[in-house]
Amino acid sequence: FLWTEQKSNWRTILFLSLAAGLAFATKTTAFAFLIPFAIATPVLLLRKTNLKELLKLVALAVLVVGLVNAGYVSRNVQTYGTPFDPEHSSRFGNELLNWRGLVSTTLRTAFFQLQTPWDGMNLQLMRLVVGIHFKMGMDVNDPRTTVIGEFSIGNPTTHEDITTNPLHALLILVTVPISLFTIKRTGRRAFIYFLLVLISFVTFSFVFKWQIFASRLLLPFFLLAAPAFGVYFGAILPTWAAVAVSVGLVASSFMWLISLYPRPLIPLPGKTEWPSVLTASREQMYFASMPSAYEPMKSVTTLILESRCRDVGMAISGAGAEYPYWVLLGAPRDDLRIEWIVAGTPSAQYSDPDFQPCAVICDTCGDEQHFRELTLLTQFRGINLYIRR
């Protein structure tokens, strides 16, 4: 609409801002994909309106995005003094902000998506990435540009945490030369849009360290690239061929649609050992991603229920799973109170000093026999349960 409208329209800016605000609220990493479009939008508007009107529209956009995110941002400012958790930001932010850091993170993010079923091909792709890093005098897993996992290119997987998008990535690579050769037929609008999408990918790769779970964060990028596929493949292919490509893409997603690990619709031998989501119990599904945690969590919560304790404290690590404890304790219950117990962290200011738990679950207490005034009752695979005698 911004491109085709003869005059700037505040309604268009309003809905664009709402979409951007919701994307940012859903996952803050979305800002990397929004930056190129946030810069391009005022430039495009300036061609259709005067500076005064442009400033009003920019102010509207900032206001809308700010209002959508005002709640948690203000809470973060109150807690940390900054809009984002500084420890979290420093851990995942790229520390090598130069051309080598840009090449390293962009290369690995792109090539990680190009996983193939052929080991020989994966090995050659891996050698290429490692060789380029060697030429730059860098380790492919340099801690300044890597945060979780070690980089490798393996076979495609249906595991929901680390699955990649090889066909989508291949389509993007193919679309790049097509966009250059068909610019007269498809027009500047499509080319500029696709260019902004590619820039958003580079921005994301440069801002954040590479991690093995990054595919989940790339969903906005692949969605933004989808319209470009349609335009360019529609320009070079006859209708029947475009339909064939679409059907092929849907067919290729068959395994992910019916047998996603670890929540399959139809379990396939050798692909997943989990029962179908149609027959599995709700409790089983809560532990689908962490089956080994079920037994110790169940044992701990059973003891708490047997003790009839109604004020439960939780001293678990930030990476620990909290919600399964709620479920196993029967929450929500009017007679049950669950509170985090933290100390020495910015969030400790929100602790209720009057809260006196009769049981505390702790996964970072080691062999400590006491937690405040509570005594260690038992340990289950690293989870300590302290009970008031």
N, C-alpha and C positions, 0 to 999 in steps of 0.2 A: 504493500500500500504506500509506503513512504516513497517508493520510486515512481509509482504510476500516478499518485495524486498530484493535481496541478497546484494545489495550495496545501500548506501544512495543516494537519487536523489534530486538535488536541486529544480527540478520542483515540486515534491511532497510537499516540504517545502514551496515553493512559494504559491501554491494554498491553502494549509492549513493556511498559514499566512493571505492570503487575506480573507478567510472565517472568521477567528478569528477577523481580523480588522473590517470587515463589521458588525459582530455580536456586537462588542464593540461599534461601531459607532451608531448602531441602538438603543441599550439600554445599558447603562453602567453597569447595573446589570448583564449583560452577563459575566462579568469578573469572577464572582463567579463560573459559570459553566465551564469556560475555565481554571481556575487554575489547577485542577487535571491533565488535558490533557497537559497543558503547562509544568508541572513537569515531566510527564511520557514520553513525546516526546524526550527530550534530553537523558533520561536514555535508551530508546529504540535505539536511534541513536548511542549511545556510544558502543553498542554491534556490530555495523556494520562498524564503521569508527574510525579513530584515533582522538585524542584530538584536533589537529589543524583543521582538517576538521569539527569537531563538532562545534568549536567556529565560523567558517565561516558560517555554517548553522544557528546557533543561532543568529548571527549578521544579517543575511538576514531576519530572522523571525521578529526580533525586528524592523528592518528598515521598512519592509512592513507594519506591524501593526501601527508603528509610522506615516508613511506617510499617511495612510488612515485616521488617526485621528488627523493629525497635525493641521488642520484648527481650529476646535473648542477648542482643548486643548490649543493651543497657545493663543487663544482669552481669555480663562478662566484664563490662567496664567497672561495675561496682565490686566485682570479685577480684579481678586481676589488674585493674587499672588500664586495660587495653580492650579493644573490641573482641579479641580472640585470646585463647589460652596461649601465653607466650612459650611455655614449655612444649606444647603440642606443635605449635607453629615452627619452632626452631628444630624440632626433631624431623619433621617432614619437608621442611623447606630446603631447596637446593643450596648448598654451601659453596659451590664452584660456579659463580656467576660470571663466566667468561665464555669465549668461543668453544673451549674444550668441554666445559660443562654442558653447553648447549648441544654440541654434537653428540656427546655421550648419552645424555638422557633422551634426546629425540630419537637417536638411532636405536637404542634398546627398547624404547616404548613402541616404536614402529615394528621392529623385527620380531618382537615378542608376540605380536599379533599374527605373524605369518607362519604359524605352526602348521606343519604338514603331516600326513600319515606316513611319510617316507623318512626313515632314520637317516639315510644318506643325504637327502636334501637338507634336513635339519642340521646335520653336522656341518655342511658347507656354509649354511647361513650363520651358524655359530662361529665358524672359523673366520668369516668375513668381519663380523662384529668385533671379535677378539683382536684380529689383525689391525683393524682401524684404531682400536684403543692402544695397541702396542706402538703404532706409528705416532700416536699423540703422547706417548710416555705415560699412559694411565693404566691402572688395573680396571678390568671390566666391572669389578664390584667395589670400586673406590667408595669408602664410607662417606665421603663428602657428597656423593651423588646417589647413594643407595641406602635404603632404610630397612626394608624387610625382604628376606629371601636372597638367594643368589641367582644371577641371571643365567638362564639356559633356554634353549629352544628344543622343546620335546614334541610329542604327539598331541593332537587336540584331545581335550578332556571334557567330560560333561559335568565336572565338579563345579558347583555354582560359585565357589569363591575364587577360582583361578581360571575359569574357562575364558577362551579368547575369541576373536572374531576374524578368523583368517580370510574368509570369502569377502567380507566387507572391506578388510584392509586391501585385499587384492583388487577389488573393484575401484577403490580410491586411487591406487597406483595406476590402473588402466585409464581412469577418468582424467588424470593430469594431462597426458599428451592429447587426449581427445578434446579437452577444453581449449587447448592451444590451436588445434587445427580446425575447430568448428566455431571459432569466435565470431566470424562474420554471419554464420547461419543462426547461432543461438543468441547472439547479442552480448553487449557489455554487461548487462544486468546479471545474467547467469554467471559470467566469468568473475565479476567482482565478488558476488556472493560466495562462489566456490573458493576464491582466493582468501576471503575472510575466514572461511571454515578451516582451511589449511593453516592459516596463521594462528587460529585458536588452538590447534593441536600443538604447534610449536611453542606457543605461550605456556600451555599446560605442562609440556615436557620440561621447559626451562625453569619454571617456577618451583616445581616439586621434584623431590628425589624419585628415582625409579623404585618401584616395589612390585612384588609378585601379585598383589591384589589390585593393581592399577586398572585392570580391564573393567571393573565395576564402575570406576570413576570416569571412564571414557564413553559411557552411554550417551551423554549429551552430544559428544562429537559425532558419533555414528548417526544419531538422529538428525543432526544438522546437515550431515553429508547426504542423506537420503534424497532430498529434492534435487540435488545436483546430479545424482545418478539418473533420476527420471528424465531430466532435461537433456542430458548429453547422450544417453543411450537411446532415448526417443528420437534424437536427431539423426543418428547414424544407422539405426536398425529399423527394418519394417515392423509393422505392428505384430505380426505373428512371432517374430524373433524376440521382441521385447516381452511378449507374453511368456515365451518359452524361458527366458532368463528369470522372470518373476516366479514361474512355477518351479524352476530349478532351485532357486533360493529357498522357497518354502519347503521343498522336498529335502534339501540339505539340512534343515533344522529339525528333521524328524526325531533324531536321537535325543536332542535337547528338550523337545516338546514332550516326549513320552517317557523318557528314562533319565531325567535330570538327577544327578547324584547330589545329595542323598535323599531327595524327595521325588521318587519316580511315580509317574502315573501308572505305567506298566513296567514292573521290574523285569529286566532282561538278564539271563544267566551270564555271569562274568562281568557285568557292568555295574551292578549295585546289589548289595546284600540286604537292602532295606525293603520292607513291605510297601505296597502301594499306598499312596495318600488316601485312597478310597477305603482302605481296610485298616490302616494303622490307627492306633488310639491317639487322642490328642496329646497325652503325656509322652508317647513315643516321639511325636513330631517335635516336641520342645527340645528333645535331646538328639535330633537327627544329625546335627553338625558336631556333636560332642558326646558320642555314646559312652565313652569311658567315665564321664562325669555323673552318669545317672545313679550308679550304685552308691558312691559316697554321698552325694546330695540327698538321695532318698533316705539313707541311713541316718544322716544328721537331722533332717527335718522330722523323721519319725520319732527320734528321741525327744525333740523339742515338743512335739504334739503330746507325747506320753507324759512329759513333765508338766503339761498344762501351762506352760509359760506363754504369756500374751504380749510381752514387750521384748522384741528380738532385735539385737544389734548386729550390724554387718560390718566387719572390718576386712573387706576383700580388696584385691588390687583393682586398678582401673580397667584392666583387661578381663577381670573376672565376670562371669555371667551372674547377674542379679535376679532377673525375672524368673528363672526356674525355681528359685527358692520361694518366691511369692506363690507360685502355682502349687508347689508341694506342701506349703503351709496352709493352703486353702484360701488365700487372699482372693478377692477382698472380703474381709470379715470385720464387723463392727467392733468385735472384742480383740482385734489383733492390731498391733502397732509395730511397724518395721522401720528402723532408723539406721542410717549410715553413721559409723563412728570413725571420724577422721581427726588427725592431729598434725600440726606442722605444715598444713597446706592452706592456700588461700580460701578454700571452701569451708575450712573449719569454723569460720565466723558465723556460719548458719547453723551450727550445732545447737541443740537444745540442752542447756546445762542442767535442766531438771529431769532429763530422761535417764531412768535407771533400768537398764535391761536386766532381765532374769536369765537371758541366754545370749551368747555372742558367737557368731560364726566368723572364723578368721582363717584366711588362706596364706597369710604372710607372717604368722607368729612362730613358726618353727617348733622348737621343743619347749617353749615357754609354758610353765605349769599354771600360771595365773594371768588373768587379764583383768586389770583393775581389781575389783573385789570378787571376781568369779574364778572358779577352779576348773582346770581342764578335766573334762569328763572322758573324752575319747578323741582319737585321731582317725581319719579315714583318708588315706592317700593324699596327705598334705593339707587336709581340711581339719582344723581344730574346732571343737565344740566346748565352750566354757559355760558352765551352769552355776547359778547361785544355789549353794547348798542349803 
